[in-house]
């Protein structure tokens, strides 16, 4: 990101200096300066893009998640304050 920003700033600086440095005496000189600025700017931006690293690391193998542990229903007995009660409880390991 920093390289792209620096390249864009450089292109803007070069284009600005070409526009202010060449007095518009004839229309044909302005066209030539525009073409030269485009070629220089394209070379700078193209060089910055070619020198940058790829945005991703490539394909990565991701294993499937482990299946959930087996569960079963079990009858458990508990004291509710008045007496013993049996209820089904799901038990997972």
C-alpha positions in Angstrom: 0.0 0.0 0.0 2.9 2.3 0.8 4.6 1.6 -2.5 1.4 2.3 -4.4 0.9 5.6 -2.6 4.5 6.7 -3.2 4.1 5.8 -6.9 0.9 7.8 -7.2 2.5 10.7 -5.5 5.5 10.6 -7.8 3.2 10.5 -10.9 1.3 13.5 -9.6 4.5 15.4 -9.0 6.0 14.6 -12.4 2.7 15.5 -14.2 2.4 18.7 -12.2 5.9 19.8 -13.0 5.4 19.0 -16.8 2.2 21.0 -16.8 3.7 24.1 -15.1 7.1 23.9 -16.8 5.9 23.9 -20.5 4.3 27.1 -21.6 1.4 26.4 -24.0 2.9 28.1 -27.1 1.3 25.7 -29.6 -1.2 22.9 -29.2 1.1 20.3 -30.7 3.7 20.9 -27.9 1.0 20.3 -25.2 0.0 17.0 -26.8 3.6 15.8 -26.9 4.1 16.8 -23.2 0.8 14.9 -22.3 2.0 11.8 -24.1 5.4 12.0 -22.4 3.8 12.4 -19.0 1.5 9.5 -19.7 4.4 7.2 -20.7 6.5 8.3 -17.7 3.6 7.9 -15.3 2.7 4.5 -16.7 6.3 3.3 -16.3 6.4 4.4 -12.7 3.0 2.9 -11.8 3.8 -0.3 -13.7 7.1 -0.7 -12.0 5.5 -0.2 -8.6 2.9 -2.8 -9.4 5.4 -5.3 -10.7 7.6 -4.9 -7.7 4.8 -5.4 -5.2 4.2 -8.7 -3.5 1.0 -10.7 -4.3 -2.0 -10.0 -2.1 -2.4 -13.6 -1.0 -0.2 -16.5 0.0 -1.6 -19.0 -2.4 -3.8 -22.0 -1.8 -3.8 -23.4 1.7 -5.0 -26.9 2.8 -7.6 -26.7 5.5 -8.6 -29.9 7.2 -12.2 -30.6 7.9 -13.2 -30.0 11.5 -13.3 -33.0 13.7 -16.7 -34.6 14.1 -18.6 -33.7 17.3 -18.1 -36.2 20.2 -20.7 -39.0 20.4 -23.6 -38.2 22.7 -26.2 -40.4 24.3 -29.1 -40.1 26.6 -28.8 -41.3 30.2 -31.3 -41.4 33.0 -30.0 -39.6 36.1 -31.4 -39.3 39.5 -31.3 -36.1 41.6 -32.8 -34.7 44.8 -35.1 -31.8 44.1 -35.7 -30.9 47.8 -38.8 -33.0 48.2 -37.6 -36.4 46.9 -35.6 -38.2 44.3 -36.5 -37.5 40.7 -35.3 -39.3 37.6 -34.8 -37.3 34.4 -33.2 -38.0 31.0 -29.9 -36.1 30.5 -27.8 -35.8 27.3 -24.2 -36.8 28.0 -21.4 -36.0 25.6 -17.8 -36.9 25.8 
